[in-house]
Structure formats: C-alpha cells, structure tokens
Amino acid sequence: MILRGGPAENYPLHEREHFVADPGSRFKLLRGNRYDHFEASGETVRQGGRELLVLDWSATTYVAE
C-alpha cells in the first residue's frame, strides 16, 4: 500500500509504503501523539516494479492522555 494525502505528504518516502493485511479496512498509523487514518481509494500505482494500492488520508485523531 502507498499512503497519499494529508500528513502523509510530509512523511519520508520510505514511510509512505506499508503492508496492510486487509486492504478493504481503514488503516490507522500511529505518529507520535496522533493517528493518521487512511482508506482505500480503489486506485493502484506502479512503483519499483510492484503494483501498489493507494490509500487516501481521511482523518487524524489524537491519543488521549
């Protein structure tokens, strides 16, 4: 999977690719004190000889203290 949009645009390139066991579900990535949420877009991109599903940023939530 490759992350697109929202805060992911500021992630280093190597942090934008992730393995997701269930591509149909929402993906939640912990980044410090927040979670960035991504959802499948239905699009794919070819990168490094691989076909990757694109996940679009949908929301950010913060960890309760």
NORCORFEN-V400723 format. One line per field, one symbol per residue. phi: phi as a letter, one per 40 degrees, with the letter a starting at -180 (. if undefined). A space follows every 10 residues. Layout:
phi = ???
This chain:
phi = .bcbgfcdcc cddcccbacb cbccccbbbc bgbabcbbbc cgcbbcafgb cbccbccbab bbccc
